Structure formats: structure tokens, C-alpha cells
Amino acid sequence: MFLGMHIGIHDSNISLYKDGKTYYAKYERHSNIKHGAGNVQWIVDTLKRWGVEEPEKDIKHIVSCCSFYEDPEWEEGDVTFYGGSPTTEYSQHHNIFDSTVIDPLLLNNFKVIRILKTQWKAKVETIDHHEEHNHSTFRDYKNFCLDGKGTGNNYALINGKRLEIGKDGWPFGSYLTRIGLHMGLQHGAEPWHKILDSLDMPGKIMGLQAYGNISEKYKDLKDINLIQAVADQEGPGFDNKEWLDFVATAHNTLVQENLQRFRDNFEPGETISYTGGVALNVVANDEIKKEFDIKIPPHCGDEGLSLGGLIYLSRIYDFEVKLDNFPFCQDDELPWDEVCSQTIKSTAEALARGKIVGWYQGHGEIGPRALGNRSILMDPTIKNGKQKINQVKKREPWRPFGASVKEDQAHRFFEMTHSPFMMYNTKVKYSGIPAVTHRDGTCRHNTVTPEMNPAYYELLDQFERLTGVPVLLNTSLNLQGGPICGKREQAIELFNEAKQLDQLVIGSKTWTR
């Protein structure tokens, strides 16, 4: 038995190889704490649920990314890190975190590694954060890893060569986070919210940039202090054209800078495995894909790190990491039963009547995006559909939504006809789906096949029979600031809280208002 692990300060996850099978779990799905950081007890409890009765004895080799942990001789009470405190070093770079949050999380990470090194019989090995990302791609192509912040100092890893982003350009995620903070797009005032903001803000800015225009005034933008200058001069706000133009220009500048890194390091048309948090930016991915054949796994962020650790071990010990029914292999709570054809048909009928439906089926997806197993669904032809769903989700009114489409019919609606993991932006060809069409005429979509997700494909098929449209608005089964539901009870609580949600389907069991 072998264990890949990521504890870090957020998005803890573990992956186990046992008896020819791969197991994966993410801490937030069990704890209901978005981006939560796990601990040894959670690791032990999860492994025992997977049939590892004595993990401290039975696990042979553990690999974790370093995640702010570099000194194997660290002792409790010693927080030395790169010549100073971990909080000081990290905060100097990012300027957004609070020591009351970061210090305990870093210490927790150190303690987990220390306990496993001293109390377990397994060999415990730490590898570079970006290296673990690269192993998680399941590909043997050339690779490029770019995180929004990285570990300690932001850098890219291109074919194993470290490229310092501080010298070569801006930290993509950190920069967008600062823009969002100046716009007042925070989760709240609590210290933990600063972590949530740093991880979720780039996605908000990615959606907001479509409302502005690239401005000559900011085309040579190079100074991060201009963010504050624009905010002070113009007043940040969604209704402020000058500010929106700044957001659009700043975002585009980062996209072009990222594209240039590809041009500098790869040949046009070359196939490249692309990972790291920045690979979640579908607008940038669309630009890159015009020139390069990029392969992006659905778990390209830190949620995929433990899989990278496990794949690293598989190359040492010569075993194969298999994910059953990929990407639906998250070990979260199953429904009581499998969804039946009658429930699928009645759900399609409800959607065709304009109802908003929570959909909880099978195991959850790996990664941050709903692909048809943990979703909120709606008819995409509803003109004010975005407003309705944003009320359900308690999100900002300008936030866009993704779509799911039968892959064999995707050509009728979208320019891109194969996108199983919602990793790309594409132009919408059909004017009759306004609820999933963003301000700039694009959509982030996932294409569905019967092989990939038979129940979800059948739902799309039934909906098409009723409406002529094999497309559904698809967003994750969560509310603002909360994780995607990983337990049946969490889904039921969400249904009870979100009064605008008309229906909840868990397996073949349906709740209706």
C-alpha cells in the first residue's frame, strides 16, 4: 500500500493505492469546510474506511509535496523557514494573509509530516510542490506548471526547469486577488476569509473581465501599485466603466504574458501537459489552445497533488494508478441508490417546466467543477436564468455559469465540440441559450458522453426530447463560500437553506417544494 498526500494550508487530499485500486479523498468533502486543511486523525479515519486497519504499519511509502515544509529535522516550537517565520515570508510575497490563520495551518502541516516520520513505519518523502503537480497529469508529454502563488516564492516549472515569476512577471493569482480585494469582493471579515479570497478571487475576476474593454490607457501596465491608484482615483465598483476597463486590461495582460511563456518554451502545435491553479483560467486556456495542444486534467489545482504523489510512487514500484469511471472517483458519500430512468425522466420534465434542480449522483468529481454528479441544473433557454441561479447560490449578479451538452450535439451550440472537464472557454453559436451565454458571447462548457456519465447523458437526452435543446445550465452543488456537497446530509441542508431551489434529487429520491 502506498499513499500520496497533500496537507498544506488548504485543500488537503490523500490518494491510496491498495490491491490494484486507487482511492481518493478531499478533506473539504468530509468536513464541509471549503478549502479545509486536514490532520493526521482525518488521514487515519479515511484509510480505515478504505480497509487499512493499521495504517501506521501497513503503508509502505508516503509522498507529500513540501507545501511550506522543507526542513526534515523540524521540531515543535521551531518555526524557522527560509531564514524567517513562515508567516513573514509568505505575507511579504502575497500581502493578503493574516498570521492568526497562517501560523496554525503551517504548524499543523509541519506536525502531520513530523508524526508520520516519527510514528509510522512507512518511508516518508517530500517532493517539490510543482513537481507533484506535474506527476498528476497522467501524461508523458512536455509539461508546464504554473500556480497562482506557488510555495513561498512563485515560480513556473517548465520541463523541470524552474522559472521565477517574480523576475519574469507577476504572480497571476495574487495579482487578480488584489484587484478583487480593492473592488470589495471579499467573502467577509474573518481571518479565514482571507484564505478563501486568495483562492476564489481569480475566478471572480475571470468572469468580471468580460464587462470591460482593453484600454490603451493601461496597455503598458507593469506596476502592481496601479491597482490602488485606480481604486483611489476612480472608486472600484461594478458600475464604474473605468475600473472595469482596468480589470479587463490587467487580466488580458496576464493572459498574454502567460501565452508568451508557452511561445518561449514550446513549438507551435506541440502537445503539453498543463497544470497548476492558473490552468483553471478558461479564458487564458482558450488563447493558449489556439496555438498549442494543451492537456489539462480536471484536478489541475492543489486538489490533484496527492494523485501526483501516488503516480510518482507508481513509477518507482511499477504499479498502475487507475481511476474508475474517471473523473468520478472522489470517495465522498454515495446516494442511497442509483438513479432510475423514471426519476431521470421526471427530473427532465421538471427542468423543462423551468424548475431549478439540485442533482446528487454517484461519487463526486475530482476538481472544483461540477461535471454532472454534484450539480445545480436549470433550463438554459430562460432569459433571466443567470439572475435566478445567482440568487440560489447567493453570488454576485454578474457571475457567469457553465453548461453541459451532449457531445454528439455540441457542434450545434458551441465552437468547441470536445471539452469534458470545463477547462476551456468557447464561443456560443446558438442564441437561444442566454442563461449560459456570458457577456462576451462565450461559455465554459463540458461535453457529456454515455460512456463518461450514462445517467447524466440520459438526463440531457430526455431534456432534449422535451425542448429540442440537449443543453443544461450546470453549476456546482454548493452556496457561496461553501464546498461542493460531499454528503447526502449536506445536500439536504443546502436544499432547506436555498429556498429558490425547487427540487433536490439524490439517487432516485426526490425532494420537492
C-alpha positions as CSV (number, residue, x, y, z in Angstrom):
1,M,0.0,0.0,0.0
2,F,1.2,3.5,-1.0
3,L,0.0,6.9,-0.1
4,G,0.1,10.2,-1.9
5,M,-0.6,13.2,0.3
6,H,-1.2,17.0,0.3
7,I,-1.9,18.6,3.6
8,G,-0.5,22.2,3.3
9,I,-2.6,25.1,4.4
10,H,-5.6,24.5,2.2
11,D,-7.4,21.8,0.0
12,S,-6.0,18.8,1.8
13,N,-6.3,15.5,-0.1
14,I,-4.9,12.0,0.0
15,S,-4.7,9.1,-2.5
16,L,-4.1,5.5,-1.7
17,Y,-3.0,2.5,-3.9
18,K,-4.3,-0.7,-2.4
19,D,-4.8,-4.1,-4.1
20,G,-4.7,-2.7,-7.6
21,K,-7.2,0.0,-6.8
22,T,-6.9,3.8,-6.4
23,Y,-8.8,5.7,-3.7
24,Y,-9.0,9.5,-3.4
25,A,-10.5,11.8,-0.8
26,K,-10.5,15.5,-0.2
27,Y,-10.9,16.9,3.3
28,E,-13.5,19.6,2.5
29,R,-16.0,17.0,1.2
30,H,-15.9,15.3,4.6
31,S,-15.6,18.3,6.9
32,N,-17.8,20.7,4.9
33,I,-15.1,23.4,5.3
34,K,-14.2,24.9,1.9
35,H,-10.5,24.6,1.1
36,G,-10.0,23.0,4.5
37,A,-6.7,21.7,5.9
38,G,-6.7,18.1,7.2
39,N,-4.9,16.4,10.0
40,V,-3.5,13.0,11.0
41,Q,-6.8,11.9,12.5
42,W,-8.6,12.5,9.2
43,I,-6.0,10.6,7.3
44,V,-6.2,7.6,9.7
45,D,-10.1,7.7,9.7
46,T,-10.1,7.8,5.9
47,L,-7.6,5.0,5.5
48,K,-9.6,2.8,7.9
49,R,-12.7,3.4,5.9
50,W,-10.7,2.1,2.9
51,G,-9.8,-1.1,4.8
52,V,-6.4,-0.1,6.1
53,E,-6.8,-1.2,9.7
54,E,-3.3,-0.3,10.9
55,P,-2.1,2.5,8.5
56,E,0.9,3.3,10.7
57,K,2.2,-0.3,10.0
58,D,0.6,-1.2,6.6
59,I,1.6,1.8,4.4
60,K,4.9,1.2,2.8
61,H,5.8,4.6,1.3
62,I,4.3,8.1,1.6
63,V,4.9,11.1,-0.7
64,S,3.8,14.6,0.0
65,C,4.6,17.9,-1.6
66,C,6.8,20.2,0.6
67,S,4.0,22.8,0.9
68,F,6.0,25.2,3.0
69,Y,7.8,22.4,4.7
70,E,11.5,22.0,3.8
71,D,13.4,21.0,6.9
72,P,13.1,17.3,7.7
73,E,14.6,18.0,11.1
74,W,11.9,20.5,12.1
75,E,10.9,20.2,15.8
76,E,7.8,21.6,17.5
77,G,8.4,25.1,18.6
78,D,10.9,25.7,15.8
79,V,9.1,27.7,13.0
80,T,12.3,28.7,11.1
81,F,11.5,28.9,7.4
82,Y,13.8,30.4,4.7
83,G,15.6,32.4,7.4
84,G,12.5,33.8,9.0
85,S,9.0,32.9,10.2
86,P,6.7,31.2,7.6
87,T,4.1,33.9,8.1
88,T,6.6,36.7,7.5
89,E,8.0,35.1,4.3
90,Y,4.6,34.3,2.9
91,S,2.9,37.5,3.8
92,Q,5.8,39.6,2.3
93,H,5.2,38.0,-1.0
94,H,1.4,37.9,-1.0
95,N,0.4,40.7,1.3
96,I,-3.0,39.3,2.0
97,F,-2.8,36.7,4.8
98,D,-3.2,37.0,8.5
99,S,-0.7,35.4,10.8
100,T,-3.5,34.2,13.1
101,V,-4.7,31.9,10.3
102,I,-1.4,31.0,8.6
103,D,0.7,30.2,11.6
104,P,-1.6,27.4,13.0
105,L,-2.1,25.9,9.5
106,L,1.6,25.8,8.8
107,L,2.3,24.3,12.2
108,N,-0.4,21.7,11.5
109,N,1.3,20.9,8.3
110,F,4.7,20.5,10.0
111,K,3.1,18.4,12.7
112,V,1.5,16.0,10.3
113,I,4.8,15.4,8.4
114,R,6.6,15.0,11.7
115,I,4.1,12.5,13.2
116,L,4.3,10.4,10.0
117,K,8.1,10.5,10.0
118,T,8.5,9.5,13.7
119,Q,5.5,7.3,14.5
120,W,4.7,5.5,11.3
121,K,6.9,2.7,9.8
122,A,6.4,4.0,6.2
123,K,9.2,5.8,4.4
124,V,8.0,9.5,4.2
125,E,9.3,11.6,1.3
126,T,8.6,15.2,0.4
127,I,8.9,16.5,-3.2
128,D,8.6,19.9,-4.8
129,H,5.0,21.3,-4.9
130,H,5.1,21.9,-8.7
131,E,6.8,18.5,-9.3
132,E,3.9,16.8,-7.6
133,H,1.5,18.8,-9.9
134,N,3.4,17.6,-12.9
135,H,3.1,14.0,-11.9
136,S,-0.7,14.4,-11.5
137,T,-1.2,15.0,-15.3
138,F,-1.3,11.3,-16.3
139,R,0.6,12.3,-19.4
140,D,4.2,11.8,-20.6
141,Y,4.2,14.9,-22.7
142,K,6.3,18.0,-22.1
143,N,4.9,19.8,-19.1
144,F,4.2,23.3,-17.8
145,C,3.1,24.0,-14.2
146,L,2.0,27.5,-13.2
147,D,0.4,28.2,-9.8
148,G,-1.3,31.4,-8.8
149,K,1.1,31.8,-5.8
150,G,3.2,28.7,-5.5
151,T,5.1,27.7,-2.4
152,G,7.0,30.6,-0.7
153,N,8.1,32.2,-3.9
154,N,6.0,31.9,-7.0
155,Y,7.6,30.1,-10.0
156,A,6.7,28.1,-13.0
157,L,8.1,24.7,-13.8
158,I,8.7,24.1,-17.5
159,N,10.0,20.7,-18.3
160,G,11.6,20.5,-14.9
161,K,13.3,23.9,-15.3
162,R,12.4,26.5,-12.6
163,L,11.3,29.9,-13.9
164,E,11.0,32.6,-11.2
165,I,7.8,34.5,-11.8
166,G,8.9,37.4,-9.6
167,K,11.7,38.0,-12.1
168,D,9.8,37.1,-15.2
169,G,6.4,38.7,-14.5
170,W,3.6,38.9,-12.0
171,P,2.1,36.1,-9.8
172,F,-1.1,35.5,-11.8
173,G,-3.4,34.6,-8.9
174,S,-2.0,37.0,-6.4
175,Y,-2.4,39.9,-8.7
176,L,-6.0,39.1,-9.6
177,T,-6.8,38.6,-5.9
178,R,-5.5,42.1,-5.1
179,I,-7.8,43.5,-7.8
180,G,-10.8,41.8,-6.3
181,L,-9.9,42.9,-2.8
182,H,-9.8,46.5,-3.9
183,M,-13.2,46.0,-5.5
184,G,-14.6,44.9,-2.3
185,L,-15.4,41.3,-3.4
186,Q,-14.4,39.7,-0.1
187,H,-16.1,36.7,1.5
188,G,-16.2,38.5,4.8
189,A,-14.0,39.9,7.6
190,E,-13.0,36.8,9.4
191,P,-9.3,35.8,9.1
192,W,-10.1,32.5,7.3
193,H,-11.9,34.5,4.6
194,K,-8.6,35.9,3.5
195,I,-7.6,32.3,2.5
196,L,-10.9,31.9,0.7
197,D,-10.5,35.2,-1.1
198,S,-7.0,34.3,-2.3
199,L,-8.2,31.0,-3.7
200,D,-11.6,32.1,-5.2
201,M,-10.9,35.7,-6.3
202,P,-9.1,34.9,-9.5
203,G,-12.2,33.1,-10.8
204,K,-14.4,36.1,-10.0
205,I,-12.1,38.4,-11.9
206,M,-12.0,36.0,-14.8
207,G,-15.8,36.4,-15.0
208,L,-15.8,40.1,-14.4
209,Q,-13.2,41.0,-17.1
210,A,-15.8,40.4,-19.8
211,Y,-17.7,43.5,-18.8
212,G,-14.7,45.8,-19.5
213,N,-12.7,46.7,-22.6
214,I,-9.0,46.5,-23.1
215,S,-7.8,50.1,-22.7
216,E,-4.8,51.8,-24.3
217,K,-4.6,53.8,-21.1
218,Y,-3.4,50.6,-19.3
219,K,-1.8,48.6,-22.1
220,D,1.7,49.1,-20.6
221,L,0.6,48.2,-17.2
222,K,3.6,46.9,-15.2
223,D,3.2,48.3,-11.7
224,I,1.0,46.5,-9.2
225,N,0.6,49.7,-7.3
226,L,-1.6,51.0,-10.1
227,I,-4.4,48.8,-8.7
228,Q,-4.5,51.0,-5.6
229,A,-4.1,54.1,-7.7
230,V,-7.1,53.3,-9.9
231,A,-9.1,52.4,-6.9
232,D,-8.3,55.7,-5.1
233,Q,-8.9,57.8,-8.2
234,E,-12.0,56.1,-9.8
235,G,-13.6,54.2,-6.9
236,P,-13.9,50.5,-7.5
237,G,-17.2,49.2,-8.4
238,F,-19.2,47.0,-10.9
239,D,-20.9,50.1,-12.4
240,N,-17.6,52.0,-12.9
241,K,-16.6,51.8,-16.6
242,E,-13.0,53.0,-15.9
243,W,-12.5,50.4,-13.3
244,L,-14.0,47.6,-15.4
245,D,-11.7,48.6,-18.3
246,F,-8.7,48.4,-15.9
247,V,-9.8,44.9,-14.8
248,A,-10.2,43.7,-18.4
249,T,-6.8,45.2,-19.4
250,A,-5.0,43.8,-16.3
251,H,-6.4,40.3,-16.9
252,N,-5.6,40.4,-20.6
253,T,-2.0,41.5,-19.8
254,L,-1.6,38.5,-17.6
255,V,-3.1,36.2,-20.2
256,Q,-0.8,37.4,-22.9
257,E,2.2,37.1,-20.5
258,N,1.3,33.5,-19.8
259,L,0.8,32.8,-23.5
260,Q,4.3,34.3,-24.2
261,R,5.8,31.7,-21.7
262,F,4.4,29.0,-23.9
263,R,5.8,30.6,-27.0
264,D,9.2,31.0,-25.4
265,N,9.4,27.3,-24.3
266,F,7.4,25.2,-26.8
267,E,6.9,24.8,-30.6
268,P,3.6,25.8,-32.1
269,G,1.1,22.9,-32.1
270,E,3.1,20.9,-29.5
271,T,1.3,18.7,-27.0
272,I,1.8,20.0,-23.5
273,S,0.5,18.8,-20.1
274,Y,-0.6,21.9,-18.3
275,T,-1.2,22.0,-14.5
276,G,-1.3,24.4,-11.5
277,G,-4.0,26.7,-10.3
278,V,-3.6,29.1,-13.3
279,A,-4.7,26.3,-15.6
280,L,-8.2,26.7,-14.2
281,N,-8.4,30.1,-16.1
282,V,-10.6,29.1,-19.1
283,V,-10.1,32.5,-20.8
284,A,-6.4,32.1,-20.8
285,N,-6.7,28.4,-21.8
286,D,-8.8,29.4,-24.9
287,E,-6.0,31.7,-26.0
288,I,-3.3,29.1,-25.4
289,K,-5.2,26.3,-27.2
290,K,-5.3,28.4,-30.4
291,E,-1.5,27.8,-30.7
292,F,-0.7,24.7,-28.5
293,D,-2.4,21.3,-27.9
294,I,-2.7,21.6,-24.1
295,K,-3.9,18.7,-22.0
296,I,-5.4,19.8,-18.6
297,P,-6.7,17.3,-16.0
298,P,-9.9,18.3,-14.1
299,H,-7.8,18.2,-10.9
300,C,-5.1,20.7,-12.1
301,G,-5.2,22.7,-8.8
302,D,-4.0,21.5,-5.4
303,E,-6.8,19.0,-5.2
304,G,-4.7,16.8,-7.6
305,L,-1.5,16.9,-5.7
306,S,-2.0,13.6,-3.8
307,L,-2.6,11.9,-7.1
308,G,0.7,13.3,-8.3
309,G,2.4,11.8,-5.3
310,L,0.9,8.5,-5.9
311,I,1.8,8.5,-9.5
312,Y,5.4,9.4,-8.5
313,L,5.4,6.3,-6.3
314,S,3.9,4.1,-9.1
315,R,7.0,4.8,-11.3
316,I,9.3,3.7,-8.5
317,Y,7.4,0.5,-7.6
318,D,6.0,-0.3,-11.0
319,F,2.2,-0.3,-10.4
320,E,-0.6,1.4,-12.4
321,V,-2.8,4.2,-10.9
322,K,-6.3,3.5,-12.2
323,L,-9.2,5.8,-11.7
324,D,-12.5,4.0,-12.2
325,N,-15.0,6.0,-14.3
326,F,-12.7,9.0,-14.3
327,P,-13.2,11.7,-13.3
328,F,-15.9,10.5,-10.9
329,C,-13.7,8.8,-8.3
330,Q,-13.9,11.0,-5.3
331,D,-14.6,9.0,-2.2
332,D,-17.4,11.0,-0.8
333,E,-20.8,9.7,0.2
334,L,-22.9,7.8,-2.4
335,P,-26.7,8.2,-2.7
336,W,-28.8,5.5,-1.1
337,D,-29.4,4.0,-4.5
338,E,-28.7,4.6,-8.2
339,V,-30.9,6.9,-10.1
340,C,-33.6,5.1,-12.2
341,S,-34.9,6.0,-15.6
342,Q,-38.2,7.2,-14.2
343,T,-36.5,9.7,-11.9
344,I,-34.4,10.9,-14.8
345,K,-37.5,11.4,-16.9
346,S,-39.4,13.2,-14.2
347,T,-36.4,15.4,-13.5
348,A,-36.1,16.4,-17.1
349,E,-39.8,17.3,-17.1
350,A,-39.3,19.5,-14.1
351,L,-36.4,21.2,-15.8
352,A,-38.4,21.7,-18.9
353,R,-41.1,23.5,-16.7
354,G,-38.4,25.9,-15.6
355,K,-37.6,24.3,-12.2
356,I,-34.2,24.6,-10.6
357,V,-32.9,21.2,-9.6
358,G,-30.1,20.0,-7.2
359,W,-28.5,16.8,-8.6
360,Y,-26.5,14.5,-6.4
361,Q,-25.5,11.2,-8.1
362,G,-22.7,8.6,-7.7
363,H,-19.3,9.7,-6.4
364,G,-18.4,13.3,-6.7
365,E,-16.0,14.6,-9.3
366,I,-12.3,15.3,-8.6
367,G,-11.6,19.0,-9.0
368,P,-13.5,22.2,-8.4
369,R,-16.1,22.0,-11.2
370,A,-19.4,20.2,-11.5
371,L,-19.5,17.7,-14.3
372,G,-22.9,16.2,-13.7
373,N,-22.7,14.4,-10.3
374,R,-22.8,17.3,-7.9
375,S,-24.7,20.0,-9.8
376,I,-27.4,22.6,-9.7
377,L,-29.2,22.4,-13.0
378,M,-31.6,24.6,-15.0
379,D,-33.1,25.2,-18.5
380,P,-30.5,27.4,-20.3
381,T,-33.2,29.0,-22.5
382,I,-34.6,31.0,-19.6
383,K,-33.9,34.7,-20.3
384,N,-33.3,35.7,-16.7
385,G,-31.8,32.3,-15.7
386,K,-28.5,33.8,-14.5
387,Q,-30.2,36.1,-12.1
388,K,-32.3,33.2,-10.7
389,I,-29.3,30.9,-10.2
390,N,-27.2,33.7,-8.6
391,Q,-30.0,34.2,-6.1
392,V,-29.9,30.5,-5.3
393,K,-26.1,30.5,-5.0
394,K,-26.0,33.9,-3.2
395,R,-23.4,35.1,-5.7
396,E,-22.7,38.4,-7.4
397,P,-25.2,39.2,-10.2
398,W,-22.5,39.3,-12.9
399,R,-21.1,35.8,-12.3
400,P,-21.4,33.5,-15.3
401,F,-22.5,29.9,-15.4
402,G,-21.3,26.9,-17.3
403,A,-23.2,24.5,-19.4
404,S,-23.4,20.7,-20.1
405,V,-24.1,19.4,-23.6
406,K,-24.4,16.0,-25.3
407,E,-21.1,15.7,-27.0
408,D,-22.7,14.4,-30.2
409,Q,-24.8,17.6,-30.4
410,A,-22.2,20.1,-29.2
411,H,-21.4,21.4,-32.7
412,R,-24.9,22.9,-32.9
413,F,-24.3,25.1,-29.9
414,F,-20.6,25.7,-29.4
415,E,-17.5,26.2,-31.4
416,M,-15.6,23.7,-29.3
417,T,-17.1,20.2,-29.6
418,H,-14.9,18.2,-27.0
419,S,-14.4,19.6,-23.6
420,P,-15.2,17.0,-20.9
421,F,-13.8,18.9,-17.9
422,M,-14.9,22.5,-18.3
423,M,-11.4,23.7,-18.8
424,Y,-11.9,25.9,-21.9
425,N,-14.0,28.9,-22.9
426,T,-15.8,28.7,-26.2
427,K,-17.9,30.9,-28.5
428,V,-21.7,30.2,-28.3
429,K,-23.2,29.5,-31.7
430,Y,-26.8,29.3,-30.7
431,S,-28.6,32.5,-29.5
432,G,-31.4,30.6,-27.7
433,I,-29.4,29.7,-24.5
434,P,-28.9,33.1,-22.8
435,A,-28.6,31.7,-19.3
436,V,-25.2,30.1,-20.1
437,T,-24.0,32.8,-22.5
438,H,-21.6,35.3,-20.9
439,R,-21.4,39.0,-21.6
440,D,-18.7,38.4,-24.3
441,G,-20.7,35.6,-26.1
442,T,-18.7,32.7,-24.6
443,C,-19.4,29.8,-22.3
444,R,-17.4,27.4,-20.2
445,H,-19.0,24.0,-21.0
446,N,-18.5,20.3,-20.6
447,T,-19.4,17.8,-23.2
448,V,-21.0,14.6,-22.0
449,T,-20.9,11.1,-23.5
450,P,-22.8,7.9,-22.4
451,E,-19.5,6.3,-21.6
452,M,-18.4,9.1,-19.3
453,N,-21.6,9.6,-17.4
454,P,-24.6,7.5,-18.5
455,A,-27.2,8.9,-16.1
456,Y,-26.3,12.5,-16.8
457,Y,-26.3,11.9,-20.6
458,E,-29.7,10.3,-20.3
459,L,-31.0,13.4,-18.4
460,L,-29.7,15.6,-21.2
461,D,-31.3,13.3,-23.8
462,Q,-34.6,13.4,-22.0
463,F,-34.5,17.2,-21.7
464,E,-33.7,17.4,-25.5
465,R,-36.8,15.3,-26.3
466,L,-39.0,17.8,-24.4
467,T,-37.3,21.0,-25.5
468,G,-35.2,20.3,-28.6
469,V,-32.1,21.6,-26.6
470,P,-29.6,19.0,-25.3
471,V,-28.0,21.6,-23.1
472,L,-28.4,22.3,-19.3
473,L,-27.1,25.2,-17.2
474,N,-24.7,23.3,-14.8
475,T,-23.2,24.8,-11.7
476,S,-21.7,23.2,-8.6
477,L,-23.9,21.9,-5.8
478,N,-22.9,24.5,-3.2
479,L,-23.6,28.0,-2.0
480,Q,-21.2,31.0,-1.9
481,G,-18.3,30.3,0.4
482,G,-19.2,26.6,0.9
483,P,-17.7,23.4,-0.6
484,I,-19.4,21.2,-3.1
485,C,-21.6,18.8,-1.2
486,G,-19.8,15.6,-0.3
487,K,-22.5,14.0,1.9
488,R,-26.2,13.5,1.4
489,E,-27.0,15.4,4.6
490,Q,-25.1,18.5,3.3
491,A,-27.2,18.4,0.1
492,I,-30.4,18.3,2.1
493,E,-29.2,21.2,4.3
494,L,-28.5,23.2,1.2
495,F,-31.9,22.5,-0.2
496,N,-33.5,23.6,3.1
497,E,-31.4,26.8,3.1
498,A,-31.7,27.8,-0.6
499,K,-35.4,28.4,-0.9
500,Q,-35.2,29.3,-4.6
501,L,-34.1,25.7,-5.3
502,D,-37.2,23.9,-6.4
503,Q,-36.1,20.3,-6.3
504,L,-33.3,18.0,-5.0
505,V,-32.6,14.6,-6.5
506,I,-30.3,12.2,-4.6
507,G,-30.2,8.9,-6.4
508,S,-33.8,8.1,-7.1
509,K,-35.1,10.0,-4.1
510,T,-36.6,13.4,-4.8
511,W,-37.5,16.4,-2.6
512,T,-39.9,19.0,-4.0
513,R,-41.2,22.2,-2.5
